[in-house]
Amino acid sequence: MRRLFLLAPLILSMSEPVKNPKLKVELEDRSGIKHSLKGLVCNGKPFLKVREGNVEYSVDFSSLRGVEILGQDGNQIRVRLLFRDRSSKEYFLPLNTYCRANSQAGEAGFYLKEVKNIFISMEER
């Protein structure tokens, strides 16, 4: 039993990040197909790690109304984050940023470089 308590932090750290089920995501991929998803996790985190110059920010998805993928710049992708207060700002993300969300068909997975736009809203319950 004592061994189990010692392993608890390790087991908990390996668990999946919690996807916010109230987060409604409408995604348009590069081929023009639209996807309706719920919850969003990128690179295993429930937020986006973005870079502006030498500073890194953690941006919670619930503070966003959208993400526009503007293009590739070397080994990074340039994105415009659209905030709920109607402001927007351009940032850089790693080129291999991988996201997951839930759909009716199961869990969806995609690289942000394969996406045109993501529209985010909060579902009222």
N, C-alpha and C positions, 0 to 999 in steps of 0.2 A: 504494500500500500504506500509506503514511504517513497518508493521509486516512482510511483505514479505521480505524486505531488511534485517531484523533481522534474518530471517530463512535461508537466502541464504548461509552463511558459513556452516550451518548444512547440508543442502541439498547437497551442493557440496562435502562435506567430505564423504557422503554416496555413491557417484557415483562409478561406476566400474573403476578400474585402466585401463589405456590405454595399450592395447596390441599392440606391435610393429608389424604392418602388413607385414613389410619387413623381419621379423625374420622367417626363414623356419626351422621347427623342424622335425627331423626324430627320432622316438622313438621306441625302442624295449622293449616290456614288458617281465615279467618273464616267460610267457608261450610261448615266441618266436614270437609273432605276432608283425609285424611292422606297425607303424601308421605314416601317413604324416599329419603334423599339421602346423599351422601358428600362430605366436604370442605366448607368454608364460607369465604366471603370476603365482607365487608361494606364498602361504599364503597371497594372496591379494596384492602382490607387484610385480612390473616389474623387480625384481632383486632377487638374492638369499642371504639370511642372513646366513652366515657361521661362524663357530667358530674354532679358532685355539688357544688352551690353554685358556687363560682368555680374549682373544680379539675377538670381533665380527666384521666381514667385510660385507659390502653390495656389492655384485658382480653383475654388470650389465650383462644381458644375451648377449648383443651385443659384449662383450669382450671375450666371450667363443666360442670355436668350439665344445665343448662337455662336457658331464657329465657322469662319470662312477659310478654306485652305487656298492660299494665294499662289503657292508654287514652291519649288525646290531651290535651295540656295546652298550649294555644296552638299555637306552631309547633314543639313538641317532643312526643315520645312518652315516656311513663313506662313503664319496664320494671323487672321484678324479676329480678336475676341470681341463679341458684341455683348455688352453688359446690360443688366436689367434697367439701369438708370439712363439708358439710351446712349451712353458713351461707347467708344470703341478704341481699341489699341492693338497695334501689331506687335507680335512676339515671334520668337523662334522656338521650335520643338525639335527633338531628335528625329531624324528621318525614319527610324524604325519604331515610332510610337504606335503601339498596338492597343486597341480598345475592344471591350466586350460589353454586350448589353443583352437583354432578354427580348425574345420575340415570341409570337404564337407558335412558330415552328421549333423553337428551342433557343439555345444561346447563339448569338451572332458574334462573330469576331472579324475585325477589319483593321488594316493599317490606315492611319489618317492620310497618308499620301495617296490613297486610292479613293478619297472622298472629296466631293466638291463643297458641300455645305452640311452643317448640322444645326437644326433648330431645336431649341430646348424650351420646354414649358413645365410648370409644376401642376400636377393633377390635383384638383380639389376633391376632398373626400368628405 
